[in-house]
Amino acid sequence: MLLTIDVGNTHTVLGLFDGEDIVEHWRISTDARRTADELAVLLQGLMGMHPLLGDELGDGIDGIAICATVPSVLHELREVTRRYYGDVPAVLVEPGVKTGVPILTDNPKEVGADRIINAVAAVELYGGPAIVVDFGTATTFDAVSARGEYVGGVIAPGIEISVEALGVKGAQLRKIEVARPRSVIGKNTVEAMQAGIIYGFAGQVDGVVSRMARELAEDPEDVTVIATGGLAPMVLGESSVIDEHEPWLTLIGLRLVYERNVSRM
């Protein structure tokens, strides 16, 4: 089976593929202080509970694909693959790795690996033109042309960052649970903040995506809008532009990139 690891700034998502099917997944916090040995113990604890894998670290794993937005974690995961999965083919997404998606930006090396991987999966699953909205630490909007090219995107503060900023900077405000309130017009401070977050971000998504779609295609209706990321479900029901929800888009992209590179190793 293929182990895929998507390291974000706040959370790390792991997925286990049996062929094209994701059969297990885990979400853990991203901690840049963890060493390779600590990460190996963590992986063993998670995968040791799965019935299709053996008790020893690496049993049942035929390949590994990793992308990371945190360089220190990528460094330690590279050491994990070397020390604990030495006989297992591993693909770490970085410059030089074949993705099949041309990057048409001023400096392709600046684009986060996860954003390119999302584009890979979007092209494979839905074709182009497409826009991927990823609700992570930042909310990112990534544009894919009709020819399957990554042409650029938008980066905005994420939902959790905004909630935290309100709680820290607002003298009479506090941290709240991100949840849908009873109505747009809040009857108390918590509901008013929840409404601002949920409906504010839905409005942001609709506005940004609509503007991007007009630049991306002659007919904006031809653009497929895909939502992903852990907080996407909070906005799905309120946004009018999202066509598809694929929670495992990045993991699927990692599987595709692994398949495109493993034969070259």
N, C-alpha and C positions, 0 to 999 in steps of 0.2 A: 504494500500500500504506500501511497504518497503522503508525506507529512508536509503541510504548507504552513508557513508562519508569517503573519503580517504584523510587524512591529510599528505601532503608532506612538504618538507622543504621550498619550494617556493610557491606552490599553493595547495589549497584544492579543491577537486572535489567532488561534491555531485550528487547522482543519485537517481531517484525515479522509483521504479519497481512496475508494475502491473502484478503480477505473474512472469513469466520469461522475460517479456518485459520491457525494460527501456523506460519510457514515457517522462521523462524530465531530464535535467542535467544542472548543473551550475558549473562554475569555479571561485573561488575567491582567493585572496592572503592569504597566511598563515601569521598570525600575532600572535606571542607568547604572546603579551601583552593584547590581548582581554580577557575579563572576561567572565564567564558563562552567565551573564546577557546580555552582548553585543552580544555574539554568538546567544543567544535566539532571540534577536531582529533581527539580520541578517537573521536567519532562517525564522522567521515570514515574513519578507519582501520578501524573495525569494519565499517561498511556497504560500504566500497569493495571488500571481499572477496566480497560476495554477488553472484552472477551475475544476479539479477533487478534490480539497481540500477545506475545509471550511475556514472561515475567522479567526477562533481562532487557536492559536498555538497548533498543535497536531491533529487537525481535519483531519480525513482521513488517519492518519498514524497508521499502525497496528504493525510495528516493526522497529527497528533501528539496523544497523550494522556499526561499526566504526573501522578503523585501523589508526594509527598515528605514524609517525616517529619523532614527536616533543612531548616529554613527558609532557611539560607544557600545550600544547593544549589538549592532551588526558585527563589530569586532569580536565580541565575546561569543556570539553565535557561530562565527566562523571557526573559532577555537573548539566549540562544541562539536561541530561536524568533523573536524580533524581528529579530535581525541576520542570521541565516543561513537562516531559513525564513520570511521575511516574507510570502510569498504562500501559505503552507500553513496551513489552519485548525488551530488548536491549542487544546486544552482542558486547562487546569491545574486539578486538583481542589482546590477551596477553597470557603469559604462562598459561597453563591449559585449554585453549580453544581448543575444538576438531576441527581439520582441515581435518583429513583424509590423510594427507601427512606426512610421517615420515621424520624427518630432520636429515640427516647423516653428520653433521659437528662436529668439535671439541667442539664447544660451541653453541648449538642451540639457546640459549637466545640472542646471539649476532646478529642473523639474523633479519633484519628488517621485521616488520609485513607485510608490503606491498609486499615484495619479496616472502614470504610464500603464501600470498593470490594470487599473480600472478601464483604461481605454482599450487595451487588448481584449478584455472580456466583453466590453460593450460592442466592439466590432464583430466579434465571433458570435455573440448571442443575438444581436439586434441589427447589425449593420450600421452604416452611416447614412446621413448625418445624425449625430447623437450628442446629447449633453448628459454628463454624469454629475449628479449632485451627491456629494459624500458628506454626511453629517458626522464629523469627528471633532477633534479638538478645535480645528478650524472647519468652517463649512466651505468646501471647495466646489467649484463649478468647472468642469473640463469639457472642452469642445472637440468633437471628432468630425472630420469632414466626410463627405459622401464617398471619398476614395480611401477612407480608413486612416487618415493622417491626424495626428494630434496637433491642433493648431493653436492652443493656448487656453487660458481660463481665467477664473476669478477666485480670489481668496478673501474670505470674510471671517470675522470672529465667530467661533462656534457657540452652540447653545450653552454648554457648561461654562465656558469662559464668561459669557454674558451674565449668567446667573451669579457666578462668583464675584464679578465686578460690581454688580448691583448690591450684593450683600456686604462687600468691603467698603465701597465708596459712599453708599447711601446711609446717612446718619441714623435714620429711623427704619431702615430696611434690614433684612436678614436673609440668610441662605434659605432657599425653599426647595421643595421637591418639584422636579419638572413634570407636571401633570396637566391634563386638560381641565380647565375650570368649568363651573356650571354654565357660565355665559361670558360673552366678550366683556360686558360691563361688570367688573368685579365688585362684590359686595363687601370685601375686606381687603387688607393689604396683600395677603398671600395670593388671593384670587386675582387681584389687579396685576400683580407681578407675573403670575402664570399666564394670564391673558396676553400681557405684553410680549412674553417670550414666545408662546405658541403661535399666536396670530401675527405677531411681528415678524417672526421668521418665515411663516407661510407667505406673508406679503413680500418679504425680501426674495424668497425663492421665485415667486411668480413674476416679480419685476425683473430680476436679473436674467432669468431664463428667457423671458419674452424678448428682452433686448438682444441677448446672445443669439437666439434663434433667427432673428431678423438679419443678423450679420452672417449667420452660418449658411443659410439656404434662401433661395429665391422665394420659396413657399415655406414659411415657418411651420406649417402643419406637417411637413415632411420630416421634421426633427423628432427623434424619439428621446424622451427624457427619462433617465433611469435614476432612481434614488437608492442609496446604499448607506451603510454606517449605522452604528448602534442606536442613534437617536432619531433615525428616519421615521419610525412608526409614529412619533409624536406629531409630525407635520403632515404625513400622508393624507389624512382625512380633511385637511384644511387647505391644501394647495390644489390649484386648478390645472396645473401644467404637467404634473408627474404622470407618466404613462405606465411605468414599470417599477416594481420594487424588487430588488435582488440583494438580500442581506449578505450573500456570500460572493459578491462580485469580485472582490480583490482575491479571495482564495481561488476562485475559478480562473482568474487571470494568471495566478501563480502556477496553477496546473498546466495551463496552455503554454506558458513560457518554459516551464520545465520540459514539456514534450518537444518543444522546438529547439532546445539546446542539448538535451541529454545525448542525442545521437552524435553530437559533435565532440563529446568529451572522451 
